Amino acid sequence: MEVVIGVQLSERQRQLLFRVVEEYVATRQPVGSKTLVARAALPVSSSTVRAELADLERLGLLTHPHTSAGRVPTEAGYRVYVDELLARKEPRPGEFPLGLAVARAEVEEALQTTTEMLSQVTRLLALVSAPPLRAATVRHVDVLQLQATTVMVVTITSTGGVGKHRYSFAGPVDPGLVTWAGDYLRERLIGVRLRSHRLAKAFDEPGLSPLERAFLETIRSAFDEIEDERQLYVGGAAGLLDDLRTEEIGAYRSLIDALEKRAALLDVLANRLGQRQFARVGDELEASGLHDLALVGATYGYANHTLGTVSLLGPLRMDYEKALRSVRAAAHELSRFVEEAYAED
């Protein structure tokens, strides 16, 4: 079915299209004109509704499954519907039961908690992308003497990442030097962004003695070698697979492929960082191999810093209104958490 691009729908056609989408999502059954008139209390006859549905089908927004007299939305129909949801004035997000303030979780734990709660509430696959490394700051530093010639440097970042680096020296290390290095690095680096000029400057201070400078140079890699690996937290795969219908087996395969190749999902989410909320339907996800699914999401962060996305992935017939409402609320709650967490750095 060819979709007519840039078509203008009448108000009644828009209402009927949205009713079909919502009825089909709720019942999973093709929607007929009699059902629409009865359940929507429309002030028009079934014959008028049939004619309008036929026009929507000619426009490529609805289709007939098999020989059924009812109609179901096409990808284009879902796209029109979700565009309307995205265009609506965004209300203040409601409370979302993440419990992050109570848990006082690390950022890493907060991201995983968000995926778990989102998937439970929506029965969809929840995806939360972690902040990029360039957004992380140093939260904690320890320099520990394990043996006379062995030192360990422990680093914790604001995103919850933990690094442990062990260094061996040719001869015994002065314990006083180890203690000094820990105090010095905590004083200079707590709250400093990774790979920043300020971090590098701490190792090149003119006032350092040759011994101090040599020691710091040896352990500097503990901060330089933190891998810039993007992370994606996933929750609810089992619930989504339980809810897939037989005819959505293609979506099942796409989902499994996506979980095996998370880089494709991360690329899709990274491209949405400039949008507060977004949706991708069907073929719009073709490049990532998810053409049988739909993705909705919202970004989280603090001040003018966008750190990542909170998203839901599911079948084309997902409840888009509930999904968007859920990601908005979760992103709002996560933003409040990371703002407080980063402020403490």
MARNUFI-931365 format. One record per residue (C-alpha): x, y, z; residue number from 1; residue in one letter. Coordinates in nm, 3 decimals. Last residue first. Layout:
      c1      c2      c3  nr rest
       X       Y       Z NUM    a
...
This chain:
      c1      c2      c3  nr rest
   3.110   1.592   4.289 345    d
   2.800   1.636   4.501 344    e
   2.641   1.833   4.220 343    a
   2.684   1.530   3.996 342    y
   2.471   1.312   4.223 341    a
   2.209   1.581   4.281 340    e
   2.169   1.650   3.910 339    e
   2.190   1.276   3.843 338    v
   1.889   1.209   4.067 337    f
   1.669   1.488   3.941 336    r
   1.743   1.383   3.584 335    s
   1.650   1.022   3.670 334    l
   1.311   1.137   3.798 333    e
   1.245   1.343   3.485 332    h
   1.365   1.061   3.260 331    a
   1.132   0.818   3.440 330    a
   0.834   1.053   3.403 329    a
   0.900   1.121   3.035 328    r
   0.967   0.753   2.968 327    v
   0.636   0.654   3.130 326    s
   0.420   0.916   2.958 325    r
   0.570   0.821   2.625 324    l
   0.500   0.451   2.682 323    a
   0.147   0.515   2.811 322    k
   0.061   0.720   2.501 321    e
   0.237   0.479   2.268 320    y
   0.048   0.169   2.387 319    d
   0.245  -0.075   2.174 318    m
   0.099  -0.202   1.845 317    r
   0.428  -0.163   1.658 316    l
   0.591  -0.410   1.896 315    p
   0.827  -0.291   2.170 314    g
   1.126  -0.079   2.265 313    l
   1.109   0.170   2.551 312    l
   1.361   0.447   2.607 311    s
   1.543   0.656   2.868 310    v
   1.823   0.852   2.705 309    t
   2.161   0.991   2.801 308    g
   2.362   1.271   2.957 307    l
   2.211   1.592   2.822 306    t
   2.390   1.880   2.994 305    h
   2.216   2.218   2.994 304    n
   2.119   2.201   3.362 303    a
   2.092   1.828   3.436 302    y
   2.048   1.514   3.230 301    g
   1.777   1.290   3.087 300    y
   1.652   1.236   2.734 299    t
   1.317   1.090   2.632 298    a
   1.214   0.774   2.450 297    g
   0.995   0.584   2.212 296    v
   1.101   0.289   1.996 295    l
   0.889   0.078   1.763 294    a
   0.948  -0.271   1.625 293    l
   0.939  -0.469   1.303 292    d
   1.215  -0.263   1.137 291    h
   1.462  -0.325   1.418 290    l
   1.774  -0.405   1.212 289    g
   1.957  -0.089   1.318 288    s
   1.933   0.072   0.974 287    a
   1.568  -0.030   0.947 286    e
   1.464   0.166   1.257 285    l
   1.255   0.417   1.058 284    e
   1.111   0.108   0.891 283    d
   0.901   0.036   1.197 282    g
   0.842   0.343   1.412 281    v
   1.090   0.579   1.576 280    r
   0.978   0.807   1.858 279    a
   1.134   1.104   2.034 278    f
   1.143   1.317   2.346 277    q
   1.378   1.590   2.462 276    r
   1.562   1.578   2.131 275    q
   1.934   1.651   2.083 274    g
   2.039   1.317   2.229 273    l
   1.840   1.127   1.965 272    r
   2.136   1.023   1.751 271    n
   2.297   0.861   2.055 270    a
   1.987   0.644   2.097 269    l
   2.008   0.499   1.745 268    v
   2.385   0.446   1.776 267    d
   2.339   0.278   2.114 266    l
   2.085   0.042   1.962 265    l
   2.327  -0.057   1.687 264    a
   2.608  -0.101   1.940 263    a
   2.389  -0.337   2.137 262    r
   2.445  -0.616   1.888 261    k
   2.325  -0.930   2.068 260    e
   2.031  -0.746   2.220 259    l
   1.941  -0.606   1.880 258    a
   1.958  -0.946   1.712 257    d
   1.723  -1.089   1.975 256    i
   1.483  -0.802   1.921 255    l
   1.488  -0.831   1.545 254    s
   1.413  -1.202   1.571 253    r
   1.120  -1.138   1.802 252    y
   0.995  -0.860   1.577 251    a
   0.988  -1.105   1.290 250    g
   0.788  -1.342   1.509 249    i
   0.520  -1.073   1.534 248    e
   0.257  -1.285   1.359 247    e
   0.271  -1.530   1.647 246    t
   0.203  -1.261   1.906 245    r
   0.463  -1.104   2.132 244    l
   0.368  -1.059   2.498 243    d
   0.594  -1.325   2.644 242    d
   0.884  -1.181   2.445 241    l
   0.825  -0.841   2.602 240    l
   0.821  -0.980   2.953 239    g
   1.141  -1.177   2.901 238    a
   1.327  -0.875   2.765 237    a
   1.226  -0.656   3.059 236    g
   1.542  -0.460   3.135 235    g
   1.841  -0.328   2.944 234    v
   2.120  -0.093   3.051 233    y
   2.336   0.035   2.767 232    l
   2.697   0.130   2.821 231    q
   2.935   0.318   2.597 230    r
   3.298   0.221   2.641 229    e
   3.543   0.508   2.686 228    d
   3.792   0.290   2.870 227    e
   3.969   0.443   3.168 226    i
   4.334   0.441   3.065 225    e
   4.423   0.803   3.138 224    d
   4.318   0.812   3.502 223    f
   4.499   0.504   3.632 222    a
   4.762   0.584   3.366 221    s
   4.893   0.858   3.596 220    r
   5.040   0.605   3.841 219    i
   5.399   0.628   3.715 218    t
   5.382   1.000   3.643 217    e
   5.262   1.059   3.998 216    l
   5.567   0.881   4.139 215    f
   5.810   1.068   3.912 214    a
   5.654   1.405   3.998 213    r
   5.669   1.335   4.372 212    e
   6.036   1.232   4.352 211    l
   6.129   1.530   4.133 210    p
   5.950   1.766   4.376 209    s
   5.619   1.914   4.266 208    l
   5.589   2.293   4.262 207    g
   5.563   2.318   3.883 206    p
   5.235   2.118   3.883 205    e
   5.233   1.872   3.595 204    d
   5.023   1.587   3.734 203    f
   4.743   1.815   3.855 202    a
   4.751   1.997   3.520 201    k
   4.627   1.687   3.339 200    a
   4.310   1.686   3.547 199    l
   4.249   2.057   3.486 198    r
   4.299   2.012   3.112 197    h
   4.021   1.754   3.111 196    s
   4.047   1.384   3.033 195    r
   3.810   1.299   3.317 194    l
   3.616   1.584   3.468 193    r
   3.727   1.721   3.805 192    v
   3.494   1.682   4.106 191    g
   3.762   1.524   4.323 190    i
   4.090   1.575   4.135 189    l
   4.313   1.818   4.324 188    r
   4.243   1.742   4.691 187    e
   4.188   1.372   4.630 186    r
   4.505   1.357   4.421 185    l
   4.715   1.528   4.690 184    y
   4.580   1.317   4.978 183    d
   4.642   0.992   4.791 182    g
   4.986   1.104   4.673 181    a
   5.089   1.210   5.025 180    w
   4.994   0.870   5.168 179    t
   5.196   0.690   4.901 178    v
   5.494   0.923   4.953 177    l
   5.480   0.860   5.328 176    g
   5.482   0.486   5.264 175    p
   5.820   0.527   5.082 174    d
   5.819   0.276   4.796 173    v
   6.055  -0.023   4.810 172    p
   6.250  -0.091   4.488 171    g
   6.188  -0.166   4.120 170    a
   5.825  -0.055   4.144 169    f
   5.509  -0.253   4.067 168    s
   5.181  -0.076   3.988 167    y
   4.823  -0.208   4.025 166    r
   4.527  -0.029   3.872 165    h
   4.170  -0.057   3.997 164    k
   3.892   0.138   3.825 163    g
   3.531   0.173   3.938 162    v
   3.259   0.328   3.722 161    g
   2.960   0.464   3.910 160    g
   2.880   0.748   3.670 159    t
   3.041   1.001   3.908 158    s
   3.369   0.813   3.878 157    t
   3.546   0.588   4.128 156    i
   3.923   0.543   4.120 155    t
   4.143   0.293   4.305 154    v
   4.522   0.315   4.267 153    v
   4.722   0.014   4.386 152    m
   5.088   0.019   4.491 151    v
   5.343  -0.264   4.498 150    t
   5.711  -0.245   4.602 149    t
   5.677  -0.271   4.980 148    a
   5.344  -0.448   4.945 147    q
   4.982  -0.341   4.899 146    l
   5.039   0.033   4.937 145    q
   4.712   0.208   4.859 144    l
   4.636   0.524   4.662 143    v
   4.264   0.597   4.686 142    d
   4.063   0.832   4.469 141    v
   3.691   0.918   4.480 140    h
   3.430   1.100   4.273 139    r
   3.628   1.185   3.961 138    v
   3.397   1.336   3.703 137    t
   3.202   1.178   3.422 136    a
   3.060   1.373   3.127 135    a
   3.347   1.280   2.894 134    r
   3.279   0.916   2.980 133    l
   2.940   0.931   2.815 132    p
   2.634   0.909   3.040 131    p
   2.470   0.566   3.041 130    a
   2.197   0.470   2.795 129    s
   1.873   0.341   2.942 128    v
   1.670   0.080   2.754 127    l
   1.343  -0.073   2.873 126    a
   1.187  -0.361   2.678 125    l
   0.813  -0.343   2.723 124    l
   0.582  -0.473   2.995 123    r
   0.501  -0.107   3.075 122    t
   0.528  -0.078   3.454 121    v
   0.766  -0.371   3.505 120    q
   0.988  -0.266   3.214 119    s
   1.013   0.087   3.345 118    l
   1.094  -0.030   3.698 117    m
   1.376  -0.259   3.582 116    e
   1.525  -0.008   3.340 115    t
   1.526   0.268   3.604 114    t
   1.686   0.042   3.864 113    t
   1.969  -0.031   3.620 112    q
   2.031   0.340   3.565 111    l
   2.019   0.413   3.938 110    a
   2.271   0.138   4.011 109    e
   2.521   0.293   3.769 108    e
   2.454   0.639   3.907 107    v
   2.532   0.523   4.260 106    e
   2.227   0.470   4.474 105    a
   2.103   0.692   4.752 104    r
   1.828   0.430   4.789 103    a
   1.575   0.680   4.919 102    v
   1.647   0.935   4.650 101    a
   1.634   0.665   4.383 100    l
   1.292   0.528   4.473  99    g
   1.209   0.469   4.108  98    l
   0.832   0.489   4.146  97    p
   0.759   0.759   3.883  96    f
   0.580   1.074   3.992  95    e
   0.404   1.255   3.712  94    g
   0.579   1.447   3.438  93    p
   0.478   1.813   3.406  92    r
   0.263   1.827   3.098  91    p
   0.416   1.831   2.749  90    e
   0.203   2.031   2.511  89    k
   0.100   1.784   2.243  88    r
   0.331   1.752   1.945  87    a
   0.478   1.421   2.058  86    l
   0.133   1.265   2.092  85    l
   0.028   1.389   1.748  84    e
   0.349   1.252   1.597  83    d
   0.265   0.919   1.764  82    v
  -0.064   0.896   1.577  81    y
   0.074   0.998   1.239  80    v
   0.355   0.742   1.280  79    r
   0.113   0.468   1.387  78    y
  -0.084   0.527   1.070  77    g
   0.234   0.521   0.860  76    a
   0.332   0.189   1.017  75    e
  -0.013   0.062   0.922  74    t
  -0.307   0.069   1.160  73    p
  -0.561  -0.214   1.171  72    v
  -0.895  -0.249   0.997  71    r
  -1.208  -0.458   1.047  70    g
  -1.396  -0.655   0.785  69    a
  -1.140  -0.931   0.815  68    s
  -1.035  -1.112   0.499  67    t
  -0.660  -1.110   0.573  66    h
  -0.568  -0.799   0.770  65    p
  -0.727  -0.494   0.607  64    h
  -0.510  -0.180   0.620  63    t
  -0.499   0.167   0.771  62    l
  -0.280   0.474   0.715  61    l
  -0.201   0.408   0.348  60    g
  -0.406   0.698   0.213  59    l
  -0.641   0.450   0.047  58    r
  -0.692   0.292   0.391  57    e
  -0.777   0.627   0.544  56    l
  -1.031   0.680   0.265  55    d
  -1.185   0.339   0.335  54    a
  -1.203   0.427   0.704  53    l
  -1.389   0.747   0.614  52    e
  -1.638   0.554   0.403  51    a
  -1.690   0.296   0.675  50    r
  -1.746   0.576   0.930  49    v
  -2.016   0.727   0.710  48    t
  -2.180   0.386   0.669  47    s
  -2.169   0.326   1.044  46    s
  -2.366   0.644   1.100  45    s
  -2.243   0.963   1.260  44    v
  -2.259   1.121   1.608  43    p
  -1.976   0.899   1.734  42    l
  -2.035   0.732   2.071  41    a
  -1.676   0.607   2.072  40    a
  -1.763   0.253   2.172  39    r
  -2.069   0.197   1.955  38    a
  -1.967   0.400   1.649  37    v
  -1.614   0.261   1.651  36    l
  -1.728  -0.098   1.698  35    t
  -1.979  -0.064   1.416  34    k
  -1.708   0.073   1.183  33    s
  -1.476  -0.220   1.239  32    g
  -1.151  -0.254   1.434  31    v
  -0.918  -0.548   1.381  30    p
  -0.847  -0.720   1.716  29    q
  -0.548  -0.670   1.943  28    r
  -0.797  -0.539   2.202  27    t
  -0.624  -0.237   2.361  26    a
  -0.372  -0.161   2.086  25    v
  -0.643  -0.210   1.824  24    y
  -0.882   0.023   2.004  23    e
  -0.613   0.290   2.050  22    e
  -0.501   0.279   1.688  21    v
  -0.856   0.268   1.552  20    v
  -0.962   0.556   1.773  19    r
  -0.660   0.761   1.658  18    f
  -0.751   0.702   1.293  17    l
  -1.114   0.789   1.361  16    l
  -1.025   1.113   1.538  15    q
  -0.785   1.213   1.262  14    r
  -1.044   1.135   0.996  13    q
  -1.301   1.341   1.183  12    r
  -1.065   1.638   1.209  11    e
  -0.994   1.616   0.838  10    s
  -0.661   1.474   0.737   9    l
  -0.400   1.659   0.534   8    q
  -0.171   1.433   0.338   7    v
   0.200   1.517   0.331   6    g
   0.299   1.185   0.174   5    i
   0.029   0.951   0.043   4    v
   0.134   0.605   0.154   3    v
   0.148   0.332  -0.107   2    e
   0.000   0.000   0.000   1    m
